[in-house]
């Protein structure tokens, strides 16, 4: 590792993973062999007690995709590495995919032609049009309530089914990790499950009462599923515009930390706007 990175993150840091292969995951984690891998809770306890986190880092993994959790949990068990998985409990309980997962599956299959919808025409015949539509969708789910983007995703899914001769079942996102698996992995002592909300909706689009309900409900459900007290939260999408100004104060009422996708180290950071390194 470069001297620059060693100096910049020597105070301690949290890695943020999403879906990734076992080989790449191991390669990236072992890049930080100069540091000691510790549970997320240890970093937060040291941060709050003023003992500092120098030389430490933690692993976190978002979204609870079943295949990904199984793969990385297997690596953690084999290596003896602690790690935390943030679960969106609505995804776990319903078995249905989240909007951004549906978009990821249908976007490559959309016809590169004008698509006439009920209230608009989406013209994907032009160069760069799909990229622009993807940015539009990302902005919507990072800042708006689901009724601003779910109907459009549903209509475009219907278009893909019709044009490609597919069924919705064939386009469904990968299922979440199951409740029995969560309980089993939680027994290892190395793996902890924490909250990624219920709906994976940007909290900046919610009212304060809705944010509190989302945080409490997901906290209690993760505790029930894992058999361990859920102490940490991860904001869906994790950007400043997705978090807003109200949510950190509410998170403080329910959790020991709330993670973002903003870059930075642990010492000196607000625990309820916890930086991570994606």
SULVEN-V490516 format. One record per residue. N is the residue number from 1. RES is the residue in one letter. PHI is phi in degrees with one decimal (999 if undefined). NEAR is the number of other ideal C-beta (glycine too) atoms within 12 Angstrom. Layout:
# SULVEN-V490516
((N,RES,PHI,NEAR) (N,RES,PHI,NEAR))
This chain:
# SULVEN-V490516
((1,X,999,17) (2,X,-70.1,11) (3,X,-60.3,10) (4,X,-61.5,9) (5,X,-67.4,18) (6,X,-57.9,20) (7,X,-71.2,13) (8,X,-64.7,17) (9,X,-112.7,33) (10,X,-63.1,24) (11,X,-72.0,26) (12,X,112.5,37) (13,X,-155.8,40) (14,X,-122.2,51) (15,X,-87.7,40) (16,X,-118.8,35) (17,X,-114.0,36) (18,X,-120.0,29) (19,X,-77.9,24) (20,X,-158.6,26) (21,X,-73.3,17) (22,X,-61.2,23) (23,X,-63.1,13) (24,X,-67.6,18) (25,X,-59.4,29) (26,X,-61.0,23) (27,X,-58.4,14) (28,X,-69.8,23) (29,X,-63.5,30) (30,X,-70.8,20) (31,X,-59.2,20) (32,X,-100.7,29) (33,X,-65.6,17) (34,X,-72.7,19) (35,X,-109.9,30) (36,X,-97.8,21) (37,X,-78.3,31) (38,X,-133.4,30) (39,X,-62.2,33) (40,X,-55.4,46) (41,X,-62.2,29) (42,X,-64.9,29) (43,X,-60.5,43) (44,X,-70.7,36) (45,X,-65.2,24) (46,X,-67.2,27) (47,X,-59.8,33) (48,X,-75.6,24) (49,X,-86.0,14) (50,X,82.7,10) (51,X,-79.9,18) (52,X,83.6,20) (53,X,-122.5,36) (54,X,-53.5,24) (55,X,83.9,24) (56,X,-117.4,34) (57,X,-150.4,40) (58,X,-128.2,44) (59,X,-107.4,41) (60,X,-129.7,48) (61,X,-134.9,43) (62,X,-97.6,43) (63,X,92.3,40) (64,X,71.3,53) (65,X,-64.8,35) (66,X,-54.3,28) (67,X,-60.8,22) (68,X,-68.7,32) (69,X,-61.7,40) (70,X,-60.9,27) (71,X,-60.7,27) (72,X,-74.3,41) (73,X,-63.1,36) (74,X,-63.4,23) (75,X,-65.0,31) (76,X,-58.7,33) (77,X,-65.5,22) (78,X,-67.1,15) (79,X,-90.2,21) (80,X,72.5,14) (81,X,-96.3,31) (82,X,-78.0,31) (83,X,-159.9,42) (84,X,-122.1,50) (85,X,-110.2,47) (86,X,-89.2,51) (87,X,-108.5,49) (88,X,-83.3,41) (89,X,-68.9,39) (90,X,-63.7,29) (91,X,-65.2,37) (92,X,-63.6,40) (93,X,-78.5,24) (94,X,-89.1,19) (95,X,79.9,18) (96,X,-87.9,23) (97,X,-74.1,32) (98,X,-87.5,40) (99,X,-52.6,38) (100,X,-66.5,35) (101,X,-72.3,29) (102,X,-60.2,32) (103,X,-60.6,32) (104,X,-60.3,27) (105,X,-79.2,27) (106,X,-89.8,38) (107,X,-55.4,30) (108,X,-66.3,16) (109,X,-99.1,25) (110,X,-65.2,36) (111,X,-66.2,23) (112,X,-82.9,20) (113,X,-158.3,16) (114,X,-63.5,16) (115,X,-113.4,28) (116,X,-88.6,16) (117,X,-109.5,21) (118,X,-61.2,14) (119,X,-114.6,9) (120,X,-161.8,15) (121,X,-115.1,15) (122,X,-99.3,29) (123,X,-96.6,20) (124,X,-103.4,29) (125,X,-80.4,16) (126,X,-85.0,14) (127,X,-61.0,10) (128,X,81.8,13) (129,X,-66.1,22) (130,X,-66.5,26) (131,X,-61.9,16) (132,X,-67.7,17) (133,X,-65.7,29) (134,X,-62.2,24) (135,X,-62.4,16) (136,X,-61.4,24) (137,X,-63.7,29) (138,X,-61.1,24) (139,X,-63.4,21) (140,X,-65.4,29) (141,X,-76.3,36) (142,X,-83.8,31) (143,X,-134.1,26) (144,X,-119.1,25) (145,X,-75.2,21) (146,X,-58.7,26) (147,X,-68.3,15) (148,X,-83.6,20) (149,X,-134.1,29) (150,X,-61.6,25) (151,X,-60.8,20) (152,X,-66.7,30) (153,X,-62.2,37) (154,X,-63.8,22) (155,X,-67.4,24) (156,X,-70.0,38) (157,X,-64.1,35) (158,X,-60.8,23) (159,X,-62.0,29) (160,X,-62.1,28) (161,X,-59.1,23) (162,X,-68.5,20) (163,X,-74.1,18) (164,X,-102.6,20) (165,X,67.3,10) (166,X,-109.7,18) (167,X,-104.0,13) (168,X,-57.9,21) (169,X,-58.6,13) (170,X,-70.9,15) (171,X,-99.8,31) (172,X,-59.6,22) (173,X,-64.5,33) (174,X,-59.8,25) (175,X,-70.1,26) (176,X,-75.6,36) (177,X,-61.9,39) (178,X,-89.7,22) (179,X,-59.5,26) (180,X,-60.9,15) (181,X,-68.1,27) (182,X,-59.0,35) (183,X,-63.8,21) (184,X,-66.4,20) (185,X,-63.6,34) (186,X,-65.7,31) (187,X,-76.8,18) (188,X,-68.9,26) (189,X,87.4,16) (190,X,-90.3,28) (191,X,-102.9,38) (192,X,-126.1,39) (193,X,-110.4,48) (194,X,-128.4,49) (195,X,-94.5,48) (196,X,-118.3,46) (197,X,84.3,50) (198,X,-93.0,33) (199,X,-98.4,32) (200,X,56.9,42) (201,X,-97.2,39) (202,X,-57.6,36) (203,X,-69.0,46) (204,X,-65.3,29) (205,X,-90.9,32) (206,X,-102.9,30) (207,X,-78.4,17) (208,X,-55.9,20) (209,X,-64.3,13) (210,X,-66.6,25) (211,X,-61.9,36) (212,X,-61.3,26) (213,X,-65.3,23) (214,X,-61.4,36) (215,X,-69.1,41) (216,X,-69.1,25) (217,X,-61.7,25) (218,X,-68.8,44) (219,X,-58.5,37) (220,X,-67.3,19) (221,X,-70.2,30) (222,X,-64.1,43) (223,X,-58.1,27) (224,X,-65.2,23) (225,X,-68.5,33) (226,X,-90.9,37) (227,X,81.6,21) (228,X,-128.9,27) (229,X,-63.4,21) (230,X,-78.8,38) (231,X,-117.7,31) (232,X,-132.3,44) (233,X,-124.2,50) (234,X,-127.3,48) (235,X,-65.3,49) (236,X,-55.6,47) (237,X,73.8,39) (238,X,75.0,37) (239,X,-91.0,24) (240,X,-55.3,21) (241,X,-71.6,25) (242,X,-84.9,31) (243,X,-92.3,36) (244,X,75.9,29) (245,X,-96.1,16) (246,X,-88.1,23) (247,X,-57.7,40) (248,X,-59.2,30) (249,X,-67.1,21) (250,X,-72.8,31) (251,X,-58.0,38) (252,X,-58.8,22) (253,X,-74.2,20) (254,X,-118.0,32) (255,X,-134.9,39) (256,X,-81.4,32) (257,X,-157.8,41) (258,X,-142.0,45) (259,X,-92.3,49) (260,X,-114.3,38) (261,X,-114.3,31) (262,X,-83.4,26) (263,X,-74.3,20) (264,X,156.3,24) (265,X,-99.0,32) (266,X,-85.6,39) (267,X,-64.1,28) (268,X,85.4,19) (269,X,-83.3,29) (270,X,-70.0,24) (271,X,-58.7,32) (272,X,-98.7,32) (273,X,-137.2,31) (274,X,-69.6,46) (275,X,-70.8,37) (276,X,-142.2,39) (277,X,-112.2,31) (278,X,-75.4,23))
